[in-house]
């Protein structure tokens, strides 16, 4: 059974093209340059439209090393 539907594939493809063109923006309004961020935006858009996309992981880590450094400073 496939995890992602056709709608999700189209959204991610569209987001990747917009990133290459330089028109893809993040939530803060900054231009997206990261490939991973473009994929995440595409999947998020697919979720909003009701496409077949797995739910987000709730305990996701952001940046591994940054998290450990921030914990050390506290």
PDB file of N, CA, C and O in Angstrom:
ATOM      1  N   UNK A   1       0.842  -1.191   0.000  1.00  0.00           N
ATOM      2  CA  UNK A   1       0.000   0.000   0.000  1.00  0.00           C
ATOM      3  C   UNK A   1       0.888   1.255   0.000  1.00  0.00           C
ATOM      4  O   UNK A   1       1.815   1.365   0.802  1.00  0.00           O
ATOM      5  N   UNK A   2       0.604   2.170  -0.879  1.00  0.00           N
ATOM      6  CA  UNK A   2       1.398   3.396  -0.991  1.00  0.00           C
ATOM      7  C   UNK A   2       1.099   4.359   0.151  1.00  0.00           C
ATOM      8  O   UNK A   2      -0.046   4.488   0.585  1.00  0.00           O
ATOM      9  N   UNK A   3       2.129   5.026   0.628  1.00  0.00           N
ATOM     10  CA  UNK A   3       1.967   6.004   1.708  1.00  0.00           C
ATOM     11  C   UNK A   3       1.391   7.318   1.192  1.00  0.00           C
ATOM     12  O   UNK A   3       0.565   7.951   1.851  1.00  0.00           O
ATOM     13  N   UNK A   4       1.844   7.719  -0.005  1.00  0.00           N
ATOM     14  CA  UNK A   4       1.471   9.015  -0.547  1.00  0.00           C
ATOM     15  C   UNK A   4       0.612   8.856  -1.804  1.00  0.00           C
ATOM     16  O   UNK A   4       0.848   7.966  -2.620  1.00  0.00           O
ATOM     17  N   UNK A   5      -0.384   9.729  -1.946  1.00  0.00           N
ATOM     18  CA  UNK A   5      -1.261   9.689  -3.108  1.00  0.00           C
ATOM     19  C   UNK A   5      -0.731  10.551  -4.249  1.00  0.00           C
ATOM     20  O   UNK A   5       0.277  11.245  -4.113  1.00  0.00           O
ATOM     21  N   UNK A   6      -1.434  10.488  -5.377  1.00  0.00           N
ATOM     22  CA  UNK A   6      -1.063  11.265  -6.558  1.00  0.00           C
ATOM     23  C   UNK A   6      -1.104  12.769  -6.286  1.00  0.00           C
ATOM     24  O   UNK A   6      -0.254  13.517  -6.768  1.00  0.00           O
ATOM     25  N   UNK A   7      -2.101  13.204  -5.511  1.00  0.00           N
ATOM     26  CA  UNK A   7      -2.245  14.635  -5.198  1.00  0.00           C
ATOM     27  C   UNK A   7      -1.005  15.139  -4.454  1.00  0.00           C
ATOM     28  O   UNK A   7      -0.522  16.241  -4.713  1.00  0.00           O
ATOM     29  N   UNK A   8      -0.498  14.323  -3.529  1.00  0.00           N
ATOM     30  CA  UNK A   8       0.694  14.699  -2.764  1.00  0.00           C
ATOM     31  C   UNK A   8       1.892  14.810  -3.698  1.00  0.00           C
ATOM     32  O   UNK A   8       2.710  15.720  -3.565  1.00  0.00           O
ATOM     33  N   UNK A   9       1.990  13.888  -4.634  1.00  0.00           N
ATOM     34  CA  UNK A   9       3.104  13.896  -5.584  1.00  0.00           C
ATOM     35  C   UNK A   9       3.084  15.167  -6.430  1.00  0.00           C
ATOM     36  O   UNK A   9       4.126  15.775  -6.673  1.00  0.00           O
ATOM     37  N   UNK A  10       1.905  15.560  -6.871  1.00  0.00           N
ATOM     38  CA  UNK A  10       1.764  16.772  -7.684  1.00  0.00           C
ATOM     39  C   UNK A  10       2.131  18.015  -6.892  1.00  0.00           C
ATOM     40  O   UNK A  10       2.802  18.908  -7.408  1.00  0.00           O
ATOM     41  N   UNK A  11       1.692  18.075  -5.641  1.00  0.00           N
ATOM     42  CA  UNK A  11       1.976  19.239  -4.788  1.00  0.00           C
ATOM     43  C   UNK A  11       3.466  19.384  -4.523  1.00  0.00           C
ATOM     44  O   UNK A  11       4.006  20.489  -4.577  1.00  0.00           O
ATOM     45  N   UNK A  12       4.130  18.269  -4.236  1.00  0.00           N
ATOM     46  CA  UNK A  12       5.569  18.301  -3.958  1.00  0.00           C
ATOM     47  C   UNK A  12       6.322  18.708  -5.225  1.00  0.00           C
ATOM     48  O   UNK A  12       7.260  19.503  -5.166  1.00  0.00           O
ATOM     49  N   UNK A  13       5.908  18.161  -6.370  1.00  0.00           N
ATOM     50  CA  UNK A  13       6.545  18.507  -7.645  1.00  0.00           C
ATOM     51  C   UNK A  13       6.409  20.004  -7.912  1.00  0.00           C
ATOM     52  O   UNK A  13       7.359  20.664  -8.333  1.00  0.00           O
ATOM     53  N   UNK A  14       5.205  20.525  -7.657  1.00  0.00           N
ATOM     54  CA  UNK A  14       4.943  21.949  -7.856  1.00  0.00           C
ATOM     55  C   UNK A  14       5.818  22.802  -6.934  1.00  0.00           C
ATOM     56  O   UNK A  14       6.379  23.813  -7.357  1.00  0.00           O
ATOM     57  N   UNK A  15       5.927  22.382  -5.668  1.00  0.00           N
ATOM     58  CA  UNK A  15       6.739  23.119  -4.695  1.00  0.00           C
ATOM     59  C   UNK A  15       8.214  23.117  -5.109  1.00  0.00           C
ATOM     60  O   UNK A  15       8.904  24.123  -4.947  1.00  0.00           O
ATOM     61  N   UNK A  16       8.693  21.997  -5.638  1.00  0.00           N
ATOM     62  CA  UNK A  16      10.085  21.897  -6.066  1.00  0.00           C
ATOM     63  C   UNK A  16      10.356  22.840  -7.247  1.00  0.00           C
ATOM     64  O   UNK A  16      11.402  23.485  -7.310  1.00  0.00           O
ATOM     65  N   UNK A  17       9.401  22.908  -8.177  1.00  0.00           N
ATOM     66  CA  UNK A  17       9.553  23.814  -9.319  1.00  0.00           C
ATOM     67  C   UNK A  17       9.556  25.270  -8.862  1.00  0.00           C
ATOM     68  O   UNK A  17      10.336  26.084  -9.356  1.00  0.00           O
ATOM     69  N   UNK A  18       8.665  25.594  -7.900  1.00  0.00           N
ATOM     70  CA  UNK A  18       8.611  26.965  -7.389  1.00  0.00           C
ATOM     71  C   UNK A  18       9.896  27.320  -6.648  1.00  0.00           C
ATOM     72  O   UNK A  18      10.345  28.465  -6.686  1.00  0.00           O
ATOM     73  N   UNK A  19      10.485  26.331  -5.973  1.00  0.00           N
ATOM     74  CA  UNK A  19      11.761  26.566  -5.278  1.00  0.00           C
ATOM     75  C   UNK A  19      12.849  26.887  -6.301  1.00  0.00           C
ATOM     76  O   UNK A  19      13.617  27.833  -6.125  1.00  0.00           O
ATOM     77  N   UNK A  20      12.910  26.094  -7.371  1.00  0.00           N
ATOM     78  CA  UNK A  20      13.919  26.298  -8.411  1.00  0.00           C
ATOM     79  C   UNK A  20      13.761  27.673  -9.067  1.00  0.00           C
ATOM     80  O   UNK A  20      14.743  28.339  -9.395  1.00  0.00           O
ATOM     81  N   UNK A  21      12.502  28.080  -9.248  1.00  0.00           N
ATOM     82  CA  UNK A  21      12.189  29.357  -9.877  1.00  0.00           C
ATOM     83  C   UNK A  21      12.462  30.525  -8.920  1.00  0.00           C
ATOM     84  O   UNK A  21      12.682  31.656  -9.355  1.00  0.00           O
ATOM     85  N   UNK A  22      12.446  30.236  -7.609  1.00  0.00           N
ATOM     86  CA  UNK A  22      12.708  31.262  -6.604  1.00  0.00           C
ATOM     87  C   UNK A  22      11.462  31.947  -6.093  1.00  0.00           C
ATOM     88  O   UNK A  22      11.543  33.021  -5.497  1.00  0.00           O
ATOM     89  N   UNK A  23      10.287  31.330  -6.321  1.00  0.00           N
ATOM     90  CA  UNK A  23       9.031  31.954  -5.885  1.00  0.00           C
ATOM     91  C   UNK A  23       8.399  31.260  -4.687  1.00  0.00           C
ATOM     92  O   UNK A  23       7.363  31.706  -4.193  1.00  0.00           O
ATOM     93  N   UNK A  24       9.006  30.173  -4.209  1.00  0.00           N
ATOM     94  CA  UNK A  24       8.455  29.454  -3.059  1.00  0.00           C
ATOM     95  C   UNK A  24       8.818  30.197  -1.775  1.00  0.00           C
ATOM     96  O   UNK A  24       9.987  30.493  -1.528  1.00  0.00           O
ATOM     97  N   UNK A  25       7.816  30.492  -0.970  1.00  0.00           N
ATOM     98  CA  UNK A  25       8.021  31.227   0.281  1.00  0.00           C
ATOM     99  C   UNK A  25       7.643  30.354   1.468  1.00  0.00           C
ATOM    100  O   UNK A  25       6.741  29.520   1.378  1.00  0.00           O
ATOM    101  N   UNK A  26       8.338  30.552   2.577  1.00  0.00           N
ATOM    102  CA  UNK A  26       8.008  29.845   3.815  1.00  0.00           C
ATOM    103  C   UNK A  26       6.917  30.621   4.546  1.00  0.00           C
ATOM    104  O   UNK A  26       6.462  31.662   4.071  1.00  0.00           O
ATOM    105  N   UNK A  27       6.508  30.119   5.681  1.00  0.00           N
ATOM    106  CA  UNK A  27       5.457  30.768   6.469  1.00  0.00           C
ATOM    107  C   UNK A  27       5.835  32.175   6.908  1.00  0.00           C
ATOM    108  O   UNK A  27       4.969  33.040   7.041  1.00  0.00           O
ATOM    109  N   UNK A  28       7.128  32.408   7.133  1.00  0.00           N
ATOM    110  CA  UNK A  28       7.590  33.731   7.575  1.00  0.00           C
ATOM    111  C   UNK A  28       7.746  34.697   6.401  1.00  0.00           C
ATOM    112  O   UNK A  28       7.970  35.892   6.599  1.00  0.00           O
ATOM    113  N   UNK A  29       7.627  34.171   5.171  1.00  0.00           N
ATOM    114  CA  UNK A  29       7.746  35.022   3.996  1.00  0.00           C
ATOM    115  C   UNK A  29       9.121  35.006   3.349  1.00  0.00           C
ATOM    116  O   UNK A  29       9.347  35.658   2.330  1.00  0.00           O
ATOM    117  N   UNK A  30      10.049  34.244   3.958  1.00  0.00           N
ATOM    118  CA  UNK A  30      11.403  34.146   3.398  1.00  0.00           C
ATOM    119  C   UNK A  30      11.410  33.188   2.206  1.00  0.00           C
ATOM    120  O   UNK A  30      10.615  32.249   2.158  1.00  0.00           O
ATOM    121  N   UNK A  31      12.301  33.422   1.253  1.00  0.00           N
ATOM    122  CA  UNK A  31      12.421  32.547   0.097  1.00  0.00           C
ATOM    123  C   UNK A  31      13.044  31.218   0.524  1.00  0.00           C
ATOM    124  O   UNK A  31      14.055  31.194   1.226  1.00  0.00           O
ATOM    125  N   UNK A  32      12.436  30.126   0.096  1.00  0.00           N
ATOM    126  CA  UNK A  32      12.909  28.792   0.464  1.00  0.00           C
ATOM    127  C   UNK A  32      14.028  28.372  -0.479  1.00  0.00           C
ATOM    128  O   UNK A  32      13.878  28.432  -1.699  1.00  0.00           O
ATOM    129  N   UNK A  33      15.165  27.940   0.102  1.00  0.00           N
ATOM    130  CA  UNK A  33      16.292  27.464  -0.700  1.00  0.00           C
ATOM    131  C   UNK A  33      16.556  25.984  -0.439  1.00  0.00           C
ATOM    132  O   UNK A  33      17.188  25.315  -1.257  1.00  0.00           O
ATOM    133  N   UNK A  34      16.085  25.478   0.675  1.00  0.00           N
ATOM    134  CA  UNK A  34      16.325  24.100   1.066  1.00  0.00           C
ATOM    135  C   UNK A  34      15.381  23.137   0.350  1.00  0.00           C
ATOM    136  O   UNK A  34      14.175  23.369   0.264  1.00  0.00           O
ATOM    137  N   UNK A  35      15.967  22.041  -0.165  1.00  0.00           N
ATOM    138  CA  UNK A  35      15.187  21.012  -0.851  1.00  0.00           C
ATOM    139  C   UNK A  35      14.213  20.336   0.126  1.00  0.00           C
ATOM    140  O   UNK A  35      13.055  20.093  -0.211  1.00  0.00           O
ATOM    141  N   UNK A  36      14.695  20.039   1.327  1.00  0.00           N
ATOM    142  CA  UNK A  36      13.870  19.384   2.336  1.00  0.00           C
ATOM    143  C   UNK A  36      12.683  20.245   2.734  1.00  0.00           C
ATOM    144  O   UNK A  36      11.573  19.745   2.917  1.00  0.00           O
ATOM    145  N   UNK A  37      12.924  21.538   2.866  1.00  0.00           N
ATOM    146  CA  UNK A  37      11.858  22.459   3.248  1.00  0.00           C
ATOM    147  C   UNK A  37      10.811  22.544   2.143  1.00  0.00           C
ATOM    148  O   UNK A  37       9.617  22.652   2.423  1.00  0.00           O
ATOM    149  N   UNK A  38      11.253  22.495   0.892  1.00  0.00           N
ATOM    150  CA  UNK A  38      10.323  22.531  -0.238  1.00  0.00           C
ATOM    151  C   UNK A  38       9.421  21.298  -0.227  1.00  0.00           C
ATOM    152  O   UNK A  38       8.222  21.399  -0.487  1.00  0.00           O
ATOM    153  N   UNK A  39       9.997  20.143   0.071  1.00  0.00           N
ATOM    154  CA  UNK A  39       9.225  18.905   0.154  1.00  0.00           C
ATOM    155  C   UNK A  39       8.208  19.001   1.289  1.00  0.00           C
ATOM    156  O   UNK A  39       7.051  18.613   1.127  1.00  0.00           O
ATOM    157  N   UNK A  40       8.643  19.519   2.436  1.00  0.00           N
ATOM    158  CA  UNK A  40       7.755  19.662   3.586  1.00  0.00           C
ATOM    159  C   UNK A  40       6.582  20.585   3.268  1.00  0.00           C
ATOM    160  O   UNK A  40       5.451  20.310   3.667  1.00  0.00           O
ATOM    161  N   UNK A  41       6.843  21.670   2.557  1.00  0.00           N
ATOM    162  CA  UNK A  41       5.789  22.607   2.174  1.00  0.00           C
ATOM    163  C   UNK A  41       4.813  21.939   1.225  1.00  0.00           C
ATOM    164  O   UNK A  41       3.601  22.105   1.362  1.00  0.00           O
ATOM    165  N   UNK A  42       5.334  21.176   0.255  1.00  0.00           N
ATOM    166  CA  UNK A  42       4.484  20.456  -0.690  1.00  0.00           C
ATOM    167  C   UNK A  42       3.575  19.462   0.006  1.00  0.00           C
ATOM    168  O   UNK A  42       2.393  19.362  -0.324  1.00  0.00           O
ATOM    169  N   UNK A  43       4.115  18.727   0.966  1.00  0.00           N
ATOM    170  CA  UNK A  43       3.315  17.746   1.711  1.00  0.00           C
ATOM    171  C   UNK A  43       2.269  18.445   2.584  1.00  0.00           C
ATOM    172  O   UNK A  43       1.144  17.966   2.726  1.00  0.00           O
ATOM    173  N   UNK A  44       2.651  19.566   3.157  1.00  0.00           N
ATOM    174  CA  UNK A  44       1.728  20.342   3.980  1.00  0.00           C
ATOM    175  C   UNK A  44       0.548  20.844   3.143  1.00  0.00           C
ATOM    176  O   UNK A  44      -0.600  20.798   3.584  1.00  0.00           O
ATOM    177  N   UNK A  45       0.846  21.322   1.933  1.00  0.00           N
ATOM    178  CA  UNK A  45      -0.208  21.790   1.023  1.00  0.00           C
ATOM    179  C   UNK A  45      -1.130  20.642   0.637  1.00  0.00           C
ATOM    180  O   UNK A  45      -2.345  20.815   0.542  1.00  0.00           O
ATOM    181  N   UNK A  46      -0.544  19.467   0.415  1.00  0.00           N
ATOM    182  CA  UNK A  46      -1.340  18.287   0.057  1.00  0.00           C
ATOM    183  C   UNK A  46      -2.268  17.896   1.208  1.00  0.00           C
ATOM    184  O   UNK A  46      -3.417  17.511   0.988  1.00  0.00           O
ATOM    185  N   UNK A  47      -1.754  17.999   2.440  1.00  0.00           N
ATOM    186  CA  UNK A  47      -2.593  17.697   3.612  1.00  0.00           C
ATOM    187  C   UNK A  47      -3.782  18.645   3.681  1.00  0.00           C
ATOM    188  O   UNK A  47      -4.911  18.217   3.921  1.00  0.00           O
ATOM    189  N   UNK A  48      -3.529  19.923   3.472  1.00  0.00           N
ATOM    190  CA  UNK A  48      -4.596  20.931   3.516  1.00  0.00           C
ATOM    191  C   UNK A  48      -5.696  20.639   2.502  1.00  0.00           C
ATOM    192  O   UNK A  48      -6.879  20.847   2.773  1.00  0.00           O
ATOM    193  N   UNK A  49      -5.286  20.153   1.323  1.00  0.00           N
ATOM    194  CA  UNK A  49      -6.243  19.865   0.249  1.00  0.00           C
ATOM    195  C   UNK A  49      -6.912  18.497   0.427  1.00  0.00           C
ATOM    196  O   UNK A  49      -7.770  18.118  -0.371  1.00  0.00           O
ATOM    197  N   UNK A  50      -6.526  17.766   1.458  1.00  0.00           N
ATOM    198  CA  UNK A  50      -7.152  16.474   1.726  1.00  0.00           C
ATOM    199  C   UNK A  50      -6.522  15.312   0.981  1.00  0.00           C
ATOM    200  O   UNK A  50      -7.156  14.270   0.814  1.00  0.00           O
ATOM    201  N   UNK A  51      -5.274  15.472   0.528  1.00  0.00           N
ATOM    202  CA  UNK A  51      -4.576  14.395  -0.178  1.00  0.00           C
ATOM    203  C   UNK A  51      -4.145  13.292   0.773  1.00  0.00           C
ATOM    204  O   UNK A  51      -4.151  13.465   1.992  1.00  0.00           O
ATOM    205  N   UNK A  52      -3.771  12.156   0.199  1.00  0.00           N
ATOM    206  CA  UNK A  52      -3.339  11.020   1.013  1.00  0.00           C
ATOM    207  C   UNK A  52      -1.882  11.199   1.409  1.00  0.00           C
ATOM    208  O   UNK A  52      -0.968  10.901   0.640  1.00  0.00           O
ATOM    209  N   UNK A  53      -1.688  11.694   2.629  1.00  0.00           N
ATOM    210  CA  UNK A  53      -0.355  11.948   3.174  1.00  0.00           C
ATOM    211  C   UNK A  53      -0.370  11.503   4.628  1.00  0.00           C
ATOM    212  O   UNK A  53      -1.313  11.830   5.348  1.00  0.00           O
ATOM    213  N   UNK A  54       0.660  10.754   5.096  1.00  0.00           N
ATOM    214  CA  UNK A  54       0.697  10.355   6.506  1.00  0.00           C
ATOM    215  C   UNK A  54       0.723  11.571   7.432  1.00  0.00           C
ATOM    216  O   UNK A  54       1.187  12.644   7.046  1.00  0.00           O
ATOM    217  N   UNK A  55       0.227  11.396   8.643  1.00  0.00           N
ATOM    218  CA  UNK A  55       0.227  12.483   9.622  1.00  0.00           C
ATOM    219  C   UNK A  55       1.658  12.824  10.006  1.00  0.00           C
ATOM    220  O   UNK A  55       2.560  11.994   9.890  1.00  0.00           O
ATOM    221  N   UNK A  56       1.853  14.055  10.464  1.00  0.00           N
ATOM    222  CA  UNK A  56       3.177  14.485  10.926  1.00  0.00           C
ATOM    223  C   UNK A  56       3.547  13.728  12.175  1.00  0.00           C
ATOM    224  O   UNK A  56       2.682  13.355  12.967  1.00  0.00           O
ATOM    225  N   UNK A  57       4.833  13.502  12.354  1.00  0.00           N
ATOM    226  CA  UNK A  57       5.316  12.903  13.591  1.00  0.00           C
ATOM    227  C   UNK A  57       5.277  13.983  14.673  1.00  0.00           C
ATOM    228  O   UNK A  57       5.750  15.097  14.447  1.00  0.00           O
ATOM    229  N   UNK A  58       4.721  13.672  15.840  1.00  0.00           N
ATOM    230  CA  UNK A  58       4.557  14.689  16.876  1.00  0.00           C
ATOM    231  C   UNK A  58       5.858  14.978  17.614  1.00  0.00           C
ATOM    232  O   UNK A  58       6.106  16.129  17.974  1.00  0.00           O
ATOM    233  N   UNK A  59       6.686  13.982  17.846  1.00  0.00           N
ATOM    234  CA  UNK A  59       7.920  14.192  18.596  1.00  0.00           C
ATOM    235  C   UNK A  59       9.110  14.372  17.684  1.00  0.00           C
ATOM    236  O   UNK A  59      10.168  13.793  17.930  1.00  0.00           O
ATOM    237  N   UNK A  60       8.962  15.159  16.639  1.00  0.00           N
ATOM    238  CA  UNK A  60      10.059  15.291  15.684  1.00  0.00           C
ATOM    239  C   UNK A  60      11.158  16.209  16.229  1.00  0.00           C
ATOM    240  O   UNK A  60      10.886  17.174  16.944  1.00  0.00           O
ATOM    241  N   UNK A  61      12.391  15.888  15.877  1.00  0.00           N
ATOM    242  CA  UNK A  61      13.527  16.704  16.294  1.00  0.00           C
ATOM    243  C   UNK A  61      13.793  17.768  15.256  1.00  0.00           C
ATOM    244  O   UNK A  61      13.557  17.571  14.064  1.00  0.00           O
ATOM    245  N   UNK A  62      14.280  18.885  15.719  1.00  0.00           N
ATOM    246  CA  UNK A  62      14.646  19.939  14.773  1.00  0.00           C
ATOM    247  C   UNK A  62      16.128  20.215  14.914  1.00  0.00           C
ATOM    248  O   UNK A  62      16.562  20.850  15.875  1.00  0.00           O
ATOM    249  N   UNK A  63      16.891  19.744  13.969  1.00  0.00           N
ATOM    250  CA  UNK A  63      18.294  20.111  13.900  1.00  0.00           C
ATOM    251  C   UNK A  63      19.260  19.392  14.805  1.00  0.00           C
ATOM    252  O   UNK A  63      20.396  19.849  14.933  1.00  0.00           O
ATOM    253  N   UNK A  64      18.893  18.300  15.443  1.00  0.00           N
ATOM    254  CA  UNK A  64      19.795  17.455  16.221  1.00  0.00           C
ATOM    255  C   UNK A  64      20.808  18.168  17.080  1.00  0.00           C
ATOM    256  O   UNK A  64      20.614  18.292  18.289  1.00  0.00           O
ATOM    257  N   UNK A  65      21.895  18.644  16.478  1.00  0.00           N
ATOM    258  CA  UNK A  65      22.988  19.273  17.221  1.00  0.00           C
ATOM    259  C   UNK A  65      22.542  20.559  17.902  1.00  0.00           C
ATOM    260  O   UNK A  65      22.933  20.828  19.037  1.00  0.00           O
ATOM    261  N   UNK A  66      21.745  21.336  17.232  1.00  0.00           N
ATOM    262  CA  UNK A  66      21.267  22.586  17.826  1.00  0.00           C
ATOM    263  C   UNK A  66      20.512  22.298  19.120  1.00  0.00           C
ATOM    264  O   UNK A  66      20.662  23.009  20.114  1.00  0.00           O
ATOM    265  N   UNK A  67      19.698  21.241  19.090  1.00  0.00           N
ATOM    266  CA  UNK A  67      18.890  20.888  20.254  1.00  0.00           C
ATOM    267  C   UNK A  67      19.787  20.546  21.444  1.00  0.00           C
ATOM    268  O   UNK A  67      19.511  20.964  22.568  1.00  0.00           O
ATOM    269  N   UNK A  68      20.868  19.783  21.201  1.00  0.00           N
ATOM    270  CA  UNK A  68      21.771  19.390  22.272  1.00  0.00           C
ATOM    271  C   UNK A  68      22.509  20.597  22.840  1.00  0.00           C
ATOM    272  O   UNK A  68      22.695  20.708  24.052  1.00  0.00           O
ATOM    273  N   UNK A  69      22.930  21.501  21.953  1.00  0.00           N
ATOM    274  CA  UNK A  69      23.628  22.708  22.398  1.00  0.00           C
ATOM    275  C   UNK A  69      22.714  23.582  23.252  1.00  0.00           C
ATOM    276  O   UNK A  69      23.129  24.128  24.274  1.00  0.00           O
ATOM    277  N   UNK A  70      21.469  23.703  22.814  1.00  0.00           N
ATOM    278  CA  UNK A  70      20.522  24.525  23.557  1.00  0.00           C
ATOM    279  C   UNK A  70      20.288  23.924  24.951  1.00  0.00           C
ATOM    280  O   UNK A  70      20.142  24.651  25.933  1.00  0.00           O
ATOM    281  N   UNK A  71      20.255  22.609  25.019  1.00  0.00           N
ATOM    282  CA  UNK A  71      20.052  21.924  26.312  1.00  0.00           C
ATOM    283  C   UNK A  71      21.246  22.152  27.230  1.00  0.00           C
ATOM    284  O   UNK A  71      21.073  22.298  28.440  1.00  0.00           O
ATOM    285  N   UNK A  72      22.452  22.184  26.676  1.00  0.00           N
ATOM    286  CA  UNK A  72      23.663  22.398  27.481  1.00  0.00           C
ATOM    287  C   UNK A  72      23.678  23.786  28.096  1.00  0.00           C
ATOM    288  O   UNK A  72      24.088  23.957  29.244  1.00  0.00           O
ATOM    289  N   UNK A  73      23.240  24.763  27.346  1.00  0.00           N
ATOM    290  CA  UNK A  73      23.267  26.155  27.823  1.00  0.00           C
ATOM    291  C   UNK A  73      22.348  26.384  29.015  1.00  0.00           C
ATOM    292  O   UNK A  73      22.592  27.259  29.846  1.00  0.00           O
ATOM    293  N   UNK A  74      21.293  25.587  29.086  1.00  0.00           N
ATOM    294  CA  UNK A  74      20.306  25.778  30.172  1.00  0.00           C
ATOM    295  C   UNK A  74      20.821  25.372  31.477  1.00  0.00           C
ATOM    296  O   UNK A  74      20.112  25.473  32.479  1.00  0.00           O
TER     297      UNK A  74
END
